Amino acid sequence: MKLQLYVPDGRYAPWIEGFAQALPEAQCLTWEGSRGEQADYAVVWRPPLEMLRGRTDLKAVFNLGAGVDGILRLRDQDPAALPAGVPIVRLDDAGMAAQMAEYVTHAVLRHFRRLDDYAGQQRAGAWKFLKPYRREEFPVGVMGIGTLGTHIARTLAGFGFPVRGWSRSAKTVEGVQGFHGEDGRAAFLDGLRVLVNVLPLTPETENVVDAALLARLAKGAYFINVARGQHVVEEDLLAAVQQGQLAGATLDVFRVEPLPAEHPFWGEPRITITPHISALTLREDSIAQIAGKIRALAEGRTVAGVVDLQRGY
């Protein structure tokens, strides 16, 4: 059995060592060192077009993350970029759900407890009581109820917030008010005090967070983005913050990464910026999950995480 690996930073040694322990029957090859050779499985993160185009040898392609836009974007370059009939399999969780729930919960609680306002008062040398928000009047919405979004919504509900969830199709999550489809999106958004974006990136969701969407939120709402930068019309978001429709935002993802030094987000103190760290891929967990799925496929069993190429997730 041969695995062909591609990671953009070229740091292959930890992955090769990990697969050698978790899947000793497999030979691990780097893409750069094995071009033209056949392999049974590809394990990739944002692979180059030439790695997958025209391949007839692969049994499956494993994506080193939950979001698969880095693979599906290849179809925009060439409709025949992906090997025909070969399943694309994403990570189900691999430790990312807990990390992302921590990140989002911290941002929600920081806004809810008005800690950014108190930090501003500290800089001004002001000692002043600020009226607290009422939890029951503080609805939080999670847009994208997949594996990660479900965990985030459940975690926030555990803090006693009224939590709403929106997804393309109907989902049931205990303690979360569900909305789905285009018909349910307006009711989901109306009056939210915090909106969390965990949507997959597809042609339908690109630029979804625009001025019209932000206007449906409560005046002074807060926005958290842990999905993809391409979901957001950045000019609209910045205007919403500067005009007071949004009290602020916590952003972990951007259209261009690293965020350029001249980007106006850097100069807006009400926008908190982190460098795409809300949920880091945990190597050992990821390798164990992929190894288990490879063995399942080899035995003819079905596996979770197979991407619907039409939906894009």
One Martini backbone bead per residue (centre of mass of N, CA, C, O) as a GRO file, in nm:
protein
  313
    1MET     BB    1   0.097   0.036   0.022
    2LYS     BB    2   0.033   0.378  -0.091
    3LEU     BB    3   0.131   0.705   0.013
    4GLN     BB    4   0.051   1.044  -0.080
    5LEU     BB    5   0.204   1.352   0.009
    6TYR     BB    6   0.069   1.694   0.094
    7VAL     BB    7   0.244   1.989   0.208
    8PRO     BB    8   0.316   2.321   0.178
    9ASP     BB    9   0.569   2.333   0.397
   10GLY     BB   10   0.738   2.046   0.376
   11ARG     BB   11   0.667   1.887   0.658
   12TYR     BB   12   0.697   1.542   0.652
   13ALA     BB   13   0.825   1.378   0.884
   14PRO     BB   14   0.587   1.361   1.095
   15TRP     BB   15   0.393   1.213   0.901
   16ILE     BB   16   0.563   0.967   0.831
   17GLU     BB   17   0.603   0.873   1.122
   18GLY     BB   18   0.303   0.844   1.195
   19PHE     BB   19   0.224   0.636   0.969
   20ALA     BB   20   0.431   0.418   1.050
   21GLN     BB   21   0.272   0.358   1.319
   22ALA     BB   22  -0.041   0.346   1.221
   23LEU     BB   23   0.065   0.228   0.907
   24PRO     BB   24   0.300  -0.002   0.845
   25GLU     BB   25   0.195  -0.115   0.556
   26ALA     BB   26   0.284   0.166   0.457
   27GLN     BB   27   0.401   0.378   0.202
   28CYS     BB   28   0.560   0.694   0.220
   29LEU     BB   29   0.510   0.973   0.001
   30THR     BB   30   0.611   1.234  -0.170
   31TRP     BB   31   0.519   1.431  -0.419
   32GLU     BB   32   0.801   1.541  -0.508
   33GLY     BB   33   0.930   1.226  -0.494
   34SER     BB   34   0.660   1.084  -0.683
   35ARG     BB   35   0.626   1.164  -0.961
   36GLY     BB   36   0.442   0.924  -1.158
   37GLU     BB   37   0.353   0.757  -0.936
   38GLN     BB   38   0.182   0.520  -0.782
   39ALA     BB   39  -0.119   0.518  -0.572
   40ASP     BB   40  -0.374   0.467  -0.335
   41TYR     BB   41  -0.325   0.735  -0.157
   42ALA     BB   42  -0.418   1.067  -0.070
   43VAL     BB   43  -0.255   1.323   0.139
   44VAL     BB   44  -0.394   1.655   0.189
   45TRP     BB   45  -0.311   2.020   0.150
   46ARG     BB   46  -0.356   2.212  -0.090
   47PRO     BB   47  -0.317   2.104  -0.375
   48PRO     BB   48  -0.197   2.064  -0.671
   49LEU     BB   49  -0.324   2.012  -0.976
   50GLU     BB   50  -0.114   1.783  -1.077
   51MET     BB   51  -0.176   1.566  -0.854
   52LEU     BB   52  -0.493   1.484  -0.960
   53ARG     BB   53  -0.489   1.501  -1.253
   54GLY     BB   54  -0.577   1.202  -1.418
   55ARG     BB   55  -0.621   1.000  -1.203
   56THR     BB   56  -0.640   0.614  -1.170
   57ASP     BB   57  -0.508   0.496  -0.885
   58LEU     BB   58  -0.693   0.611  -0.682
   59LYS     BB   59  -0.915   0.545  -0.398
   60ALA     BB   60  -0.837   0.812  -0.226
   61VAL     BB   61  -0.889   1.141  -0.073
   62PHE     BB   62  -0.724   1.310   0.192
   63ASN     BB   63  -0.813   1.565   0.411
   64LEU     BB   64  -0.638   1.806   0.631
   65GLY     BB   65  -0.954   1.867   0.702
   66ALA     BB   66  -1.281   2.000   0.695
   67GLY     BB   67  -1.207   2.183   0.467
   68VAL     BB   68  -1.237   2.151   0.086
   69ASP     BB   69  -1.164   2.408  -0.091
   70GLY     BB   70  -0.861   2.331  -0.166
   71ILE     BB   71  -0.976   2.116  -0.374
   72LEU     BB   72  -1.230   2.238  -0.524
   73ARG     BB   73  -1.076   2.479  -0.664
   74LEU     BB   74  -0.959   2.310  -0.902
   75ARG     BB   75  -1.223   2.319  -1.079
   76ASP     BB   76  -1.182   2.619  -1.163
   77GLN     BB   77  -0.927   2.546  -1.342
   78ASP     BB   78  -1.042   2.232  -1.382
   79PRO     BB   79  -1.301   2.014  -1.437
   80ALA     BB   80  -1.069   1.759  -1.441
   81ALA     BB   81  -0.902   1.766  -1.162
   82LEU     BB   82  -1.062   1.532  -1.051
   83PRO     BB   83  -1.084   1.213  -0.985
   84ALA     BB   84  -1.281   0.987  -1.109
   85GLY     BB   85  -1.467   0.831  -0.852
   86VAL     BB   86  -1.310   0.966  -0.614
   87PRO     BB   87  -1.300   0.998  -0.292
   88ILE     BB   88  -1.353   1.265  -0.068
   89VAL     BB   89  -1.194   1.299   0.257
   90ARG     BB   90  -1.268   1.426   0.562
   91LEU     BB   91  -1.241   1.552   0.856
   92ASP     BB   92  -1.439   1.533   1.137
   93ASP     BB   93  -1.216   1.647   1.370
   94ALA     BB   94  -0.940   1.600   1.534
   95GLY     BB   95  -0.982   1.828   1.781
   96MET     BB   96  -1.135   2.090   1.662
   97ALA     BB   97  -1.402   2.136   1.817
   98ALA     BB   98  -1.289   2.217   2.093
   99GLN     BB   99  -1.121   2.457   1.999
  100MET     BB  100  -1.351   2.620   1.865
  101ALA     BB  101  -1.529   2.643   2.116
  102GLU     BB  102  -1.328   2.800   2.283
  103TYR     BB  103  -1.294   3.044   2.099
  104VAL     BB  104  -1.592   3.131   2.076
  105THR     BB  105  -1.661   3.148   2.378
  106HIS     BB  106  -1.462   3.367   2.444
  107ALA     BB  107  -1.581   3.584   2.254
  108VAL     BB  108  -1.866   3.587   2.369
  109LEU     BB  109  -1.795   3.648   2.669
  110ARG     BB  110  -1.640   3.907   2.622
  111HIS     BB  111  -1.885   4.059   2.513
  112PHE     BB  112  -2.101   3.999   2.730
  113ARG     BB  113  -1.898   4.120   2.971
  114ARG     BB  114  -1.754   4.381   2.849
  115LEU     BB  115  -1.429   4.367   2.824
  116ASP     BB  116  -1.365   4.570   2.600
  117ASP     BB  117  -1.482   4.814   2.747
  118TYR     BB  118  -1.295   4.790   2.997
  119ALA     BB  119  -1.031   4.817   2.841
  120GLY     BB  120  -1.088   5.105   2.743
  121GLN     BB  121  -1.107   5.226   3.029
  122GLN     BB  122  -0.821   5.160   3.113
  123ARG     BB  123  -0.677   5.335   2.900
  124ALA     BB  124  -0.843   5.597   3.026
  125GLY     BB  125  -0.868   5.574   3.345
  126ALA     BB  126  -1.154   5.430   3.402
  127TRP     BB  127  -1.413   5.408   3.664
  128LYS     BB  128  -1.689   5.206   3.542
  129PHE     BB  129  -2.007   5.113   3.528
  130LEU     BB  130  -2.165   4.851   3.339
  131LYS     BB  131  -2.431   4.735   3.201
  132PRO     BB  132  -2.555   4.437   3.186
  133TYR     BB  133  -2.638   4.170   3.018
  134ARG     BB  134  -2.907   3.965   2.926
  135ARG     BB  135  -2.910   3.640   2.860
  136GLU     BB  136  -3.218   3.605   2.758
  137GLU     BB  137  -3.136   3.870   2.553
  138PHE     BB  138  -2.883   3.679   2.402
  139PRO     BB  139  -2.870   3.582   2.105
  140VAL     BB  140  -2.712   3.301   1.943
  141GLY     BB  141  -2.562   3.235   1.621
  142VAL     BB  142  -2.516   2.938   1.415
  143MET     BB  143  -2.356   2.915   1.095
  144GLY     BB  144  -2.332   2.589   1.072
  145ILE     BB  145  -2.443   2.245   1.126
  146GLY     BB  146  -2.200   2.063   1.189
  147THR     BB  147  -1.962   1.931   1.367
  148LEU     BB  148  -1.858   2.208   1.472
  149GLY     BB  149  -2.125   2.371   1.509
  150THR     BB  150  -2.257   2.179   1.711
  151HIS     BB  151  -2.048   2.209   1.937
  152ILE     BB  152  -2.076   2.511   1.973
  153ALA     BB  153  -2.379   2.525   2.036
  154ARG     BB  154  -2.372   2.342   2.287
  155THR     BB  155  -2.175   2.510   2.451
  156LEU     BB  156  -2.344   2.773   2.461
  157ALA     BB  157  -2.596   2.645   2.590
  158GLY     BB  158  -2.441   2.571   2.860
  159PHE     BB  159  -2.442   2.899   2.931
  160GLY     BB  160  -2.761   2.995   2.869
  161PHE     BB  161  -2.802   3.058   2.585
  162PRO     BB  162  -2.979   3.155   2.317
  163VAL     BB  163  -2.974   2.916   2.057
  164ARG     BB  164  -2.901   2.924   1.711
  165GLY     BB  165  -2.949   2.730   1.404
  166TRP     BB  166  -2.799   2.706   1.071
  167SER     BB  167  -2.896   2.528   0.769
  168ARG     BB  168  -2.965   2.384   0.476
  169SER     BB  169  -3.068   2.155   0.651
  170ALA     BB  170  -3.223   1.982   0.873
  171LYS     BB  171  -3.152   2.015   1.229
  172THR     BB  172  -3.087   1.843   1.547
  173VAL     BB  173  -3.028   2.025   1.858
  174GLU     BB  174  -2.987   2.023   2.172
  175GLY     BB  175  -3.079   2.348   2.282
  176VAL     BB  176  -3.150   2.426   1.974
  177GLN     BB  177  -3.266   2.647   1.742
  178GLY     BB  178  -3.397   2.562   1.432
  179PHE     BB  179  -3.275   2.636   1.098
  180HIS     BB  180  -3.359   2.637   0.736
  181GLY     BB  181  -3.284   2.760   0.467
  182GLU     BB  182  -3.390   3.037   0.307
  183ASP     BB  183  -3.661   3.063   0.471
  184GLY     BB  184  -3.492   3.059   0.767
  185ARG     BB  185  -3.275   3.293   0.778
  186ALA     BB  186  -3.417   3.551   0.878
  187ALA     BB  187  -3.515   3.437   1.153
  188PHE     BB  188  -3.232   3.368   1.253
  189LEU     BB  189  -3.110   3.670   1.240
  190ASP     BB  190  -3.313   3.815   1.395
  191GLY     BB  191  -3.168   3.982   1.672
  192LEU     BB  192  -2.887   3.913   1.697
  193ARG     BB  193  -2.597   3.946   1.909
  194VAL     BB  194  -2.459   3.683   1.779
  195LEU     BB  195  -2.242   3.577   1.506
  196VAL     BB  196  -2.154   3.252   1.380
  197ASN     BB  197  -1.914   3.131   1.143
  198VAL     BB  198  -1.928   2.769   0.994
  199LEU     BB  199  -1.922   2.754   0.701
  200PRO     BB  200  -1.897   2.634   0.409
  201LEU     BB  201  -1.721   2.671   0.107
  202THR     BB  202  -1.921   2.798  -0.154
  203PRO     BB  203  -2.078   2.951  -0.406
  204GLU     BB  204  -2.330   3.013  -0.211
  205THR     BB  205  -2.139   3.137   0.045
  206GLU     BB  206  -2.013   3.349  -0.096
  207ASN     BB  207  -2.066   3.660   0.042
  208VAL     BB  208  -2.292   3.627   0.273
  209VAL     BB  209  -2.146   3.852   0.444
  210ASP     BB  210  -2.331   4.135   0.435
  211ALA     BB  211  -2.512   4.413   0.471
  212ALA     BB  212  -2.788   4.271   0.476
  213LEU     BB  213  -2.724   4.068   0.697
  214LEU     BB  214  -2.620   4.267   0.922
  215ALA     BB  215  -2.895   4.430   0.939
  216ARG     BB  216  -3.055   4.191   1.096
  217LEU     BB  217  -2.919   4.250   1.331
  218ALA     BB  218  -2.858   4.374   1.608
  219LYS     BB  219  -2.781   4.646   1.749
  220GLY     BB  220  -2.454   4.584   1.838
  221ALA     BB  221  -2.340   4.343   1.732
  222TYR     BB  222  -2.159   4.029   1.686
  223PHE     BB  223  -1.871   3.890   1.505
  224ILE     BB  224  -1.777   3.547   1.406
  225ASN     BB  225  -1.488   3.403   1.225
  226VAL     BB  226  -1.412   3.031   1.148
  227ALA     BB  227  -1.398   2.972   0.840
  228ARG     BB  228  -1.400   3.199   0.582
  229GLY     BB  229  -1.313   3.489   0.420
  230GLN     BB  230  -1.511   3.454   0.162
  231HIS     BB  231  -1.781   3.510   0.325
  232VAL     BB  232  -1.677   3.813   0.332
  233VAL     BB  233  -1.754   4.150   0.306
  234GLU     BB  234  -1.527   4.361   0.414
  235GLU     BB  235  -1.651   4.643   0.367
  236ASP     BB  236  -1.916   4.583   0.520
  237LEU     BB  237  -1.796   4.515   0.793
  238LEU     BB  238  -1.644   4.776   0.847
  239ALA     BB  239  -1.893   4.962   0.825
  240ALA     BB  240  -2.059   4.830   1.055
  241VAL     BB  241  -1.859   4.911   1.275
  242GLN     BB  242  -1.829   5.225   1.217
  243GLN     BB  243  -2.164   5.262   1.233
  244GLY     BB  244  -2.276   5.048   1.480
  245GLN     BB  245  -2.405   4.774   1.402
  246LEU     BB  246  -2.131   4.686   1.514
  247ALA     BB  247  -1.927   4.640   1.790
  248GLY     BB  248  -1.778   4.387   1.651
  249ALA     BB  249  -1.493   4.154   1.589
  250THR     BB  250  -1.391   3.809   1.529
  251LEU     BB  251  -1.098   3.711   1.336
  252ASP     BB  252  -0.942   3.409   1.175
  253VAL     BB  253  -1.024   3.484   0.873
  254PHE     BB  254  -0.913   3.543   0.523
  255ARG     BB  255  -0.870   3.615   0.200
  256VAL     BB  256  -0.580   3.703   0.294
  257GLU     BB  257  -0.291   3.493   0.371
  258PRO     BB  258  -0.165   3.696   0.521
  259LEU     BB  259  -0.250   3.984   0.648
  260PRO     BB  260  -0.207   4.271   0.527
  261ALA     BB  261  -0.056   4.553   0.655
  262GLU     BB  262  -0.274   4.755   0.494
  263HIS     BB  263  -0.514   4.659   0.631
  264PRO     BB  264  -0.792   4.801   0.791
  265PHE     BB  265  -0.828   4.601   1.030
  266TRP     BB  266  -0.574   4.683   1.196
  267GLY     BB  267  -0.707   4.987   1.262
  268GLU     BB  268  -0.948   4.834   1.417
  269PRO     BB  269  -1.016   4.794   1.756
  270ARG     BB  270  -1.298   4.619   1.718
  271ILE     BB  271  -1.098   4.418   1.579
  272THR     BB  272  -1.016   4.083   1.610
  273ILE     BB  273  -0.698   3.919   1.546
  274THR     BB  274  -0.622   3.597   1.403
  275PRO     BB  275  -0.393   3.333   1.260
  276HIS     BB  276  -0.556   3.071   1.203
  277ILE     BB  277  -0.620   2.918   1.529
  278SER     BB  278  -0.898   2.797   1.628
  279ALA     BB  279  -0.822   2.512   1.454
  280LEU     BB  280  -0.593   2.277   1.485
  281THR     BB  281  -0.420   2.033   1.348
  282LEU     BB  282  -0.394   1.714   1.485
  283ARG     BB  283  -0.178   1.488   1.394
  284GLU     BB  284  -0.240   1.225   1.553
  285ASP     BB  285  -0.548   1.229   1.511
  286SER     BB  286  -0.545   1.236   1.201
  287ILE     BB  287  -0.386   0.978   1.146
  288ALA     BB  288  -0.576   0.784   1.294
  289GLN     BB  289  -0.825   0.842   1.120
  290ILE     BB  290  -0.708   0.774   0.841
  291ALA     BB  291  -0.616   0.488   0.902
  292GLY     BB  292  -0.900   0.379   0.970
  293LYS     BB  293  -1.024   0.443   0.688
  294ILE     BB  294  -0.837   0.275   0.515
  295ARG     BB  295  -0.910   0.004   0.643
  296ALA     BB  296  -1.211   0.018   0.581
  297LEU     BB  297  -1.188   0.035   0.272
  298ALA     BB  298  -1.022  -0.233   0.239
  299GLU     BB  299  -1.291  -0.388   0.372
  300GLY     BB  300  -1.560  -0.239   0.244
  301ARG     BB  301  -1.622   0.004   0.415
  302THR     BB  302  -1.767   0.267   0.537
  303VAL     BB  303  -1.723   0.628   0.562
  304ALA     BB  304  -1.675   0.916   0.702
  305GLY     BB  305  -1.652   1.231   0.516
  306VAL     BB  306  -1.778   1.224   0.246
  307VAL     BB  307  -1.791   1.422  -0.026
  308ASP     BB  308  -2.017   1.640  -0.172
  309LEU     BB  309  -1.956   1.779  -0.477
  310GLN     BB  310  -2.213   1.952  -0.507
  311ARG     BB  311  -2.210   2.095  -0.221
  312GLY     BB  312  -1.898   2.107  -0.084
  313TYR     BB  313  -1.924   1.881   0.201
   0.00000   0.00000   0.00000
